[in-house]
Amino acid sequence: MTDPAKPGKKQRDPGDPGFWRRPLPSAAVWAIIAVAAVIVVVAVIVSLSLGVRLF
């Protein structure tokens, strides 16, 4: 089924919540958490090495 207003695009299934509302897989969530944790640790180490007082 195609939408006549948008040629070339299929009409979305009414039960499909759309890309941005689909839940992420568990592995992707843990990967995002791990990347965020690494960024925080690196930022703390770099700021301490530059002599910034964090607390």
C-alpha positions in Angstrom: 0.0 0.0 0.0 1.3 3.4 -0.9 0.1 6.8 0.2 -0.9 8.9 -2.8 0.3 12.0 -1.1 3.8 10.6 -0.7 4.9 8.7 -3.8 7.3 5.9 -3.2 6.7 5.6 0.5 4.7 2.7 2.0 1.9 3.5 4.4 2.8 2.5 8.0 1.0 -0.3 9.7 -1.3 1.2 12.3 0.2 -1.1 15.0 3.7 0.1 14.2 4.8 2.8 16.7 7.4 4.2 14.4 11.2 4.2 14.5 11.6 6.6 17.4 9.1 4.9 19.6 10.3 1.3 19.2 12.1 0.0 22.3 15.9 -0.5 21.9 17.3 -3.9 22.2 18.9 -4.6 25.6 22.4 -4.8 24.1 22.1 -1.4 22.6 20.9 0.1 25.9 23.9 -1.4 27.7 26.3 -0.2 25.0 25.0 3.3 25.4 25.4 3.2 29.2 28.9 1.8 28.8 29.9 4.5 26.3 28.5 7.2 28.6 30.4 5.8 31.6 33.7 5.7 29.6 33.1 9.3 28.6 32.5 10.4 32.2 35.6 8.5 33.5 37.8 10.0 30.8 36.4 13.5 31.5 37.2 13.1 35.2 40.7 11.8 34.6 41.5 14.6 32.1 40.1 17.3 34.3 42.1 16.0 37.3 45.3 15.9 35.2 44.7 19.5 34.2 44.4 20.4 37.9 40.7 21.2 37.9 39.1 20.7 41.4 35.9 18.8 40.8 34.7 18.7 44.4 
